[in-house]
Amino acid sequence: MAGDPFAIIRTQIGQCVADIRKRGARVSPLDLHQRMDAIRLLAAEHGLAAVEGLARCSAQRALMPGHRVAMESCFEHLDLALDSRSSSDCTTILASLAVRLH
């Protein structure tokens, strides 16, 4: 853990996502939006550009029809975003998400 300065943040984000998944259908779209926005803020504070971009997109999708399917797809791309070291990866991840959802 000492070798990875982002390990604590990754764990926190993972716990947030696990909590959202555990609650499942009981999470309202507005609460889902707020939780994803909190993840976005956490990622922004620590320079995780790909996670920030994915969380921003996820927060927006949380308020749209079909948000449950979209959110699951966003969560499936989260590991890739957490492993990202480049801000250009965000574009690739969001493009991959868009292809998957359409």
PyMOL commands that set and color helices and strands:
alter all, ss='L'
color gray80, all
select helices_A, chain A and resi 7-26+29-45+49-61+67-83+88-101
alter helices_A, ss='H'
color red, helices_A
deselect
rebuild
show_as cartoon
